[in-house]
Amino acid sequence: MKVLEMIAEIPLFTGLPEEQLEELLGIAEERRFERGQMIFAEGEPANGFYVLRSGRVKIFKLSSEGKEQILHIFGPGEPFGEVPVFAGERFPAYAETLETSEAILFPKQSFMRLVKSDPSLAMNLLAILSKRLKYFTQLVESLSLKEVPQRLATYLLYFRGSDQENSVDLAMAKGQLASLLGTIPETLSRILNKMTARGLIEVQGRQIKLIDRRALEKLAKGEKLLA
């Protein structure tokens, strides 16, 4: 896919006329990263934001003891590192590739000039940031207030897509999902097995089918226990 076509399909730029897409193409910088390569580190000056063209990238924080907490895993078409473009001068977390990846960098200063000349870009970005805020609010709540089974149920319900969809395609290994949920792989596997045995889910590789969504909703709210 050509870069212009790819830019046109990015949700951030949905609905922009071709003239504005051409302006974005003019400032876009293509980047390629090997598996396990750090794209940026927490505290580094934010030089712009990225849109993933292929591959997967994890965003994570490190505790003072070196413990990793995954915040999000992004796939093709998704922007990341965009918050410092509008707020702050430095990246608030780490970004590392999970596989060989290609991304498009939109330099901060050049992008801000385009936003000032076309506020519709800011409106699109605001919609994405609002969705991210909702996700991170739920993540903080889950990690601080909920037990691991509740966290997993909340995650599955959030990422199942629309109300008509009843499956989640994991974009990460189960070990990475365990980190995202603030637990260890052994605990996650045990909970998945319990959920499967009780008919709540069905695991097929990296796809998890939600068999009893109502029960999962009760579990996520703490109204049901996974004994």
N, C-alpha and C positions, 0 to 999 in steps of 0.2 A: 504494500500500500504506500502511495506517495505521501510525503510529509504533510502537504496541504490537505489531502483527504483525511488523514489521521487527525489533524488539528480540527477539522470541521466536525468530526464525530465525538470530540471531547465534550462531555456535558457542560463544562465551564464555558465553552464557546458556542453552545447550541443557539441557533437562530441568528447568528451574526451574518451579515451580508459578505459576499466574496471579497469586496474591497477591504473590509476589516480583517478577514482571514489572511489576506495577502500581507497586511501590515504585521500580523502576528508571525507569519512565516519569515518575514524580514528580520525579526529579532531572535527567532528560534535557533538554538544551538544543539545539534545532535551529539549525544554522549553514549558511550558503550562501557559497560562495567562487567568484570568477571565475577563469577560466583564468590561470595564471601567478601566482596570489596566494599569498603566503607565509602558511602557517597558524601556524607557530612557527619560531623560529630557535634554533640551537645556543646554549646558555647562558642562554636565557630561563627564568624560573621556570615550573615545570610546574604549570599550573592544572587539569589533568585529562587524560583520554585521549579519543580520538575513535574513532567507528565510522563508516566511510564508507557513506553511503546510496546515492549515485550518483556517477559520475565516477571519476577516478584521481588518486592522490597519489604523488609520489616522495619518498623519504627519502634524504638525501644529506649528505655531509661536504664541506668545502672545505679545501684545503691552504693553507699560508701564502702560496703563489703564486697562489691563487685557482682552482686546478684542482678541478673537481667530480668526486667519486666517488659514483655512485649506489649505495646500499646495498639498496634494495628499492623496488618499485612495488606499491602496494596498490589493490585494486578493491572494488566494493560488498560490504558485509557483513564486511569485515576491520577489526579494531581496529589503531590505531597510536598511538604516543606513550604506551603503557601502562607502560613500564619505570619512569619516575620516580614513578609512583603508589606503588610499593613500594620503590624504591631510588633515592635521590638526590632533589634538589630542583629540578634543572634539566634541560631537554631536552638529550640528548646529540648531536643532529643537527638538520638542517633538514628541514622538510616544506613542499612546494610543490605546488599543483595542476597537473596536466597538461591539464585541461579543466575546464569549469564543473562544480562538485561540490557535493553536499550531504552534510553529516556531522552526527552527533549527538555532542555533547560531554557526557561524564559528569564533573562536577567532582570533583576529587580528594577533598576532605574529605567530601563527601556520599557518595561511593562507598565510602570507607573505613569510614564508619559502617555501611553496609549489609553490608560484608564481615565486620565484627566480629560482627554479629548473625546472619550466615549464612555459615559457612565454606565451603559448597559453591561459592560464587562464587570463593573463592580457589583451590579445587581446579581449577575450569575454567580460570581464568587461568593457573595453573601449567602445565597441559597445553599451552596456546598458547605460553607463554614457552619451554617445553622444545623445542618444534618450531622456534621462532625461533632458539634457541641452536644447534641442529643446523645450521640454514641458515647462520648467520653463521660458525660454525666452518669449514664447507666453503668459504665465500666467502673467509675469511682465508687458508685453505690454498691455494686456487686462485690468489689474487692474489700470494701470496708464493713459492710453490713450483712452480707449473705454467706452462707456455707457453700462449699464447692458444688454440690448438686444443684442448688438454686442458681449459681453463676452459670453452670453449663446449660441449664434449661433456658435461662434468660438469653444466652448467646444464640442458642439454636432458634429460638422464636424470633429474635431480632434479625438474623441473617437468612431466614427462610424465604424472604422476598415478599411477594404479595400475599393476601389472605388466601388465594387459591393454591399457592405453592405449599407443599408439605415436605420439602426436602432441603437439605443444606449440603452444598458441595464445598468441602473444606479446602481452602487455598493454602493449607499448611500441613506439616506433619503433626501427628498427635502430640509429640514432645513440645512443639512450638505452641500448640493450642493449650497445653498444660501451663506453659509459662504465661500465656495471655490471661489465663484464668487464675493465676496466682497459686498454682499447685504443682505437684510433681507427676510425671508420666504414670507411675504405678497407681496413684490415687485416681487419676483420670480414667485409666483402663478399668479399674474396679467399678467406678460409677457408671461407665458406659455399659459394662456387663450387667449391672443391676437394672439399669433402664431397659436394656434389651430383654432381660428375663421377665420383667414386669409388663412387657408389651407396650412400653412408651415409645421406643424407637427401634429402628432396624439399621444396622451398620453394614454397608457394602463398600469396602475399601475406604475411599475418602468421601463417599456420599452417605449421609445420615438421613434416613426417612423418618418423619415424624408420624408415628402410628396413632398415638393418642394425644392430640394437641391440647385438649381440654385438661388432661392430667398434667401435662407439662406446664401449662399456664398456672395451675394451682401450685405446682412445685416451685415455679419461679417466684410466686408471691408469698411462699412460705406457708400456704394453706394445706400443703400435703408434704409428708416426709418420705424420704427414700430409705425405708428401713432395711 
